[in-house]
Amino acid sequence: MFNSYQRYVEEDLNIENSEKLQPQTNKHIFVQAFNPMLGKMEWKSQPEDYDYQQEVARAAFADMLHDSERNQLYYQGLKSAIEKKRKEGEKVHVLDIGTGTGLLAMMGAKLGADEVTAIEEFAPMYRCAKKIIEANGFGDKIKLIGKRSTRVKVSSENSKIEDEEFDMKERANILVTEVFDTELIGEAAIATFNHAHKFLLTKDCIVVPSEGVMYAQVVNSDVASKWNSLHTICTGNGELGTFSKLEPPSLSSDAESYSLALHDLQLSQLKPELFKPITDPIEVFHFDFNCRDGKPIPLREQTIRQGAVLKSGQCDAIFMWWDISMDLNQVSNRFRRKI
Ligand SMILES: C[S@@+](CC[C@H](N)C(=O)[O-])C[C@H]1O[C@@H](n2cnc3c(N)ncnc32)[C@H](O)[C@@H]1O
């Protein structure tokens, strides 16, 4: 039997809170960072001249651009969505939330959408997207908005517009977005989807990806058992007496030497001989990003799942990963990321 799993929500990513904390007299900026001790994102205050280039370099935008499998699946999913809307006789308005380099928005423009709106909250990335979109000749086609999507308003529905330049005129009928992390929803994705459905999208919109499924599998693995415990480290190559061993301190039998922190890795690169499944993969959560039932995605949910034991053995780790469905017509067309 599995323990319960709880969805991560956006309290700690709430940009409004960070701004409330900002001192009035001393100019500082807030930078989001992963705290490995707590296993979650938090905001850190930095001086105003903080070098954002490092943040952008570490944020793996280049990796995403080179992930051709991911990009092709997004392209196919978006193409199907645009064709469907065209067949239904609708004008196509694509919204890309979290545009990053502008990639998905430019796909929408290339696929002939009538209108494309791209939103990016991270200012250095917003500036980057602006340059990239213009350099690719889509400057007139894509409207780029530099704020968090949950602050964007549709002007036709608001009599009092605070900042007219930065709002959408109409709701979009296609949402394409990649606001996922290794835990799928850890970047406050649920709040982003719920807000978009309520304020930025038409009732009959198509969302790419349309759904996400999170899996868990209990495994026996000597390698995995070392990811969260102290073990001997060998340094040097033994020549000229450089070989040495760093032994962990000996602990009393009742002392805990384990950390329950998440360990991220590309699961598909872990050789099958390095683990033995104790259970089959078990579906833990299912998310309908289209909200077809008309209800918001729950912000908090717990689930208890039971799975048959395949063989006995020590349970060293629970592997978790997720799939997302890119194409409404081909639910099997899934993009997979690991935890
Ligand atoms: C994983 S990257 C994806 C970049 C790009 N869309 C791609 O597929 O290559 C996610 C981006 O979304 C931005 N982001 C996440 N949530 C957002 C939101 N609610 N509103 C605006 N930007 C958001 C982040 O700052 C980041 O640049």
The ligand as a Tripos MOL2 file, in Angstrom:
@<TRIPOS>MOLECULE
LIG
   27    29     1     0     0
SMALL
NO_CHARGES

@<TRIPOS>ATOM
      1 C1          9.8040   25.4680  -18.6130 C.3       1 LIG1
      2 S1          9.9800   27.1220  -19.2470 S.3       1 LIG1
      3 C2          9.2700   26.9290  -20.8460 C.3       1 LIG1
      4 C3          9.7710   27.9110  -21.8760 C.3       1 LIG1
      5 C4          9.1560   27.7710  -23.2680 C.3       1 LIG1
      6 N1          7.7110   27.8850  -23.2380 N.3       1 LIG1
      7 C5          9.5300   26.4640  -23.9220 C.2       1 LIG1
      8 O1          8.6750   25.5790  -24.0210 O.co2     1 LIG1
      9 O2         10.6920   26.3140  -24.3470 O.co2     1 LIG1
     10 C6          8.7050   27.9240  -18.3040 C.3       1 LIG1
     11 C7          8.7000   29.4470  -18.3900 C.3       1 LIG1
     12 O3          7.4280   29.8610  -17.9210 O.3       1 LIG1
     13 C8          7.5550   31.0240  -17.1010 C.3       1 LIG1
     14 N2          6.3260   30.9970  -16.2750 N.ar      1 LIG1
     15 C9          5.9130   29.9900  -15.4480 C.ar      1 LIG1
     16 N3          4.6740   30.2550  -14.9660 N.ar      1 LIG1
     17 C10         4.2930   31.4540  -15.5280 C.ar      1 LIG1
     18 C11         3.1110   32.2450  -15.4300 C.ar      1 LIG1
     19 N4          2.0640   31.8450  -14.7030 N.pl3     1 LIG1
     20 N5          3.0580   33.4160  -16.1160 N.ar      1 LIG1
     21 C12         4.1020   33.8170  -16.8790 C.ar      1 LIG1
     22 N6          5.2530   33.1070  -17.0180 N.ar      1 LIG1
     23 C13         5.3450   31.9250  -16.3510 C.ar      1 LIG1
     24 C14         8.8770   30.8420  -16.4100 C.3       1 LIG1
     25 O4          9.4230   32.0950  -16.0260 O.3       1 LIG1
     26 C15         9.6980   30.1800  -17.5370 C.3       1 LIG1
     27 O5         10.3410   31.1560  -18.3280 O.3       1 LIG1
@<TRIPOS>BOND
     1     1     2 1
     2     2     3 1
     3     2    10 1
     4     3     4 1
     5     4     5 1
     6     5     6 1
     7     5     7 1
     8     7     8 2
     9     7     9 1
    10    10    11 1
    11    11    12 1
    12    11    26 1
    13    12    13 1
    14    13    14 1
    15    13    24 1
    16    14    15 ar
    17    14    23 ar
    18    15    16 ar
    19    16    17 ar
    20    17    18 ar
    21    17    23 ar
    22    18    19 1
    23    18    20 ar
    24    20    21 ar
    25    21    22 ar
    26    22    23 ar
    27    24    25 1
    28    24    26 1
    29    26    27 1
@<TRIPOS>SUBSTRUCTURE
     1 LIG1         1 GROUP 0 **** ****
